[in-house]
Amino acid sequence: MKEKTALVAMSGGVDSSVAAALMAGEGWRTIGVTLKIMPGSTGFGCCGSPVDIDDARRVCESLGLAHYTLNMADLFEDKVIKPFVEAYLNQRTPNPCVECNKSVKFGHLMALARAWGADCLATGHYAKTSAGRLFMADDREKDQSYFLYALTEGDLAVTRFPLGNMSKNAVRAKARELKLKTADKPESQEICFVPGRDYRKFIADRVGESTPALAAGPIKDMAGRTLGRHRGLASYTRGQRRGLGISTSAPSYVVRLEPESNTLVVGGKQDTLSASFTARGVHWISGRAPANKDVRVRIRHRHEPASALLHPVSDREARVRFLEPQPAVTPGQAAVFYSGDEALGGGTIAEVDTP
């Protein structure tokens, strides 16, 4: 009988390290692959930094596994970084992890797995799959199904998520039991390629300070009163509270970005509520919209899925109306649709009903 082979995406963190160990422990011929996604020889905690590559290699050595490093910096630049910058320049807040998973991690590694004759691709994502369907992980705090909605039934049929039924504490405990170098390695930052989470500097370094999206302008309240000056609309996102640089009697949140007048409009938290939105670029994992229009919708990674009515406009567009208005529904973010624990698909928030 032919030995089954698993290609394991290894970022150099504890999750992918344990995923590789578990696949090997189940008897799979396991091959670790790390993607170098940033150019140059330095790194700052991003997937594929020199430290991460070395950690992944050393974990594979300790487990007796083969390990390869692939330079995917050009693909990452084209598919993730350029769209990320362009979105902010157009007053949208992108989610680069969705595109990275779709085009880089799964898009490229799935093709590589097939080319190498591997039987499956395994990752350290907290999610579950069964018969080509995608489900939330048991550990809801770590669940990453939100980032994986762009996968297809075919992708999921040959994908394994070994951590889907484990908690983060259990994963670290397993890593310590196996004496893996990454057992107590800190979590990486949410947007791994932006040092210090300074989006404005990252964008300015790429397009220059003179771009209109980084030009200062007025901050106004809902009544049109000027409260201060902003640092460029690309520096802000809907629902943002911190870093506004204004003093008000009650907490202020970003309500709207108005590029025509280069105005940032702020208000109370209730002013960020929206009852409905339009999603475009919609992808259904099964290849078709669900017959049941009652869904739960997650509008950002940490958002508790909210009950809503789904109205497909076309194969690639849908209108969503919440049963209860939700705060900070943000253009550019992913909206992912669930039925119970199953992720049905998702799209990009394009138009939002705002005050």
C-alpha positions, 0 to 999 in steps of 0.5 A: 500500500502506498504511503500517504504524503502530507504537505504541511504549511509551516510558518515557524509558529507553535500551531503549524509545528504541532500540526506537522507533529500530529500528521507525522504521528498519524503515520503520514509521510510529512513534508514541511514547507515554509513560504518566505513572503517578504523580500530581503534577509531581514524580518520582523515576526512575519511568516517567512522571516529568518527567525521563523524559517529557522524555527520551522526547519529546526522543528522538522529536524527534531521530528525527523521531517523533510523541510523546504523553504520557498521564496514567494515574495513576488506573489505576496507583493502582487496578491496581498500587499499591493491590494492592501495599500490600494484599499486604504488609499480608497477609504476601505479597510482590507483583510489581507489574511483572506487573500493570503490564504486564498492566493498564497498559502492555499493557492500556491501550496495546493498546486505544489502538493498536487505537483509533488504527488501529496495526498493532502495539505495540512495547516495549523489553522483553527478550523474543521473540515468534513467532506469538502465543508468548512466548520468553526474550530472547537476553540471559538476564541482561536477559530480561523474559519473566517479567513478561509471562506474563499476555499472550494469544496475541492480544496477542503476535500484534500485539506487537513486541520489537525488543530480543529478540535484542540484549544490553544492551551492544549496545543502548547502543552502538546508542543512542550510534551514533544519538546518543540522549540516553538512551544512557548513562542509568542503569537505573531501580530495580526497584520504580520507585514506591518511593523508596529501596526503603523499602517499610515507609515507603511502606506506612506513608505510605499506611495509617499506622503503627498498622496491625497489619502494621507493629506490632513483634513477636518474632523467633524461631529454629526452636526458638522462642528469641527473638532480637530484635524485628522492625519489623512483618511487612510489612517482611519477605519469605521468604528475606530475610537483610539488615536483620533486626537480629539477631546470630547465629553463622551467617547467618539468613534469614526462614523464616516470617511468623506473623501470628497471633502477630505472629512472624517466624521465622528459620533457616538457608538450608536452612530456606527450602527448599520442594519444592512450592507452589500457584499461583492466578490461573493464566493460560496464554498459549495458553488451555490448560494444556500437555499435557506436565507436565514444566516449568521454573519461575521463582519470581522474576525473577532465579531460574534456572528449576528443573525441576518437575512441573506438576499443573493443579487447575483452569483457574486453579490448579496444583500444582507439585512441584520435582525439587530443593527451591528456596529462598525460594518466596514467597507473592505472587510470580509463578511462570512456567512454561517449556518450553525457552525458551518461556514457557507462562504463570504464576500467583501463588504462593498456598500454600507447603510450609514447614518 
